């Protein structure tokens, strides 16, 4: 009982419990829509290019506007900013449901709405990242971040399951409608919670405020290293799941059921990794643990690339999912502990941009490497590169103030 209380200790805070539940319901709705939207785009176009374009347009606003969103998260009421973001995304979901119900939906409608949802997320993301630490005490921040990771991974498993059932039984219209309804959970939670943050008044321009955030990262020991590590983690460590269909078909010569099995193993590992971090008290040497976890992720990825025995591959992808989530949770909690609250929105926008930018870039590079090297060598190369990054930071930063700050 005491162990369980330690794992879930962030839930002792009323506002965090409410926000967690609202975010979990909304994220489930997002995955329900993603399931139906992918099928709809392909049904309308019969061209896989538009699937990639839809994903790209959904990510593009984050790349363009998240730094500006970070500035606004430090200048404006974060709760109201997040409310506006959720309303934008809810309207887009209901608009797509209406277009499909009326049988007038075109692919350009979907692409446009994906871009608008991305715009909402690019401002809502920094606001949410900055809001989360204000809901718990500093000693429970790492636990709260782990709990937040758990809700995302639970939604990643539950959402597509509900999406598949709703799509088969009720049709795509209800998938989009359910997502629209799910945003009400976040909106209600935001209305109910009490946020202590009061934005400081400033006459600085948006560009000057952005420069202040970047300068803060450069001057504060440990932050630059964490931003670089975040980028390298997603660049080399997140590409495996995107190319699982290639491994399933070319190495195991199996069908979708094996792909689903490996995804479930990865998701289960992610939840376990988040639970392990949640159970940890704030440790001395947390930076070292993060680097060791990254090394383990790289080795598990390399081992998975050359495995030809499915049970071993299931174990290795479980371990990689666990270490992905553990390392990500450890690093983001270190960032949140280092940063000042007045700079939190800007710093988190830069960190999140680095974290997310590595995913499409890594996928693009690996997509080019696979035809040259083969999928096993390409995936293992990425895994060993991640080990090299972790070892580099451990050796170079070992005796510096930066490493002590990471610890």
Buried (B, 14 or more C-beta within 10 A) or exposed (E): EEEEEEBBBBBEBEBBBBBBBBBBBBBBBBBBBBBBBBBBBBEBBEEEEBBEBBBBBBBBBBBEBBBBBBBBBBBBBBBEBBBBBBBBBBBBBBBBBBBBBEEEBEBEBBBBBBBBBBBBBBBBBBBBBBBBBBBBEEEBBBBBBBBBBBBBBBBBBBBBEBBBEBBEEEBBBBBBBBBBBBBBBBBBBBEEBEBEBEBEEEEEEEEEBBEBBBEBBEEBBBBBBBBEBBBBBBBBBBBBBBBBEBBBBEBBEBEEEBBEBBBBBBBBBBBBBBBBBBBBEEEEEBBBBBBBBBBBBBBBBBBBBBBEEBEEBBBBBBBBBBBBBBBBBBBBBBBBBBBEBBBBBBBBBBBBBBBBBBBBBBBEBBBEBBEEBBBBBBBBBBBBBBBBBBBEBBEEBEEEEBBBBBB
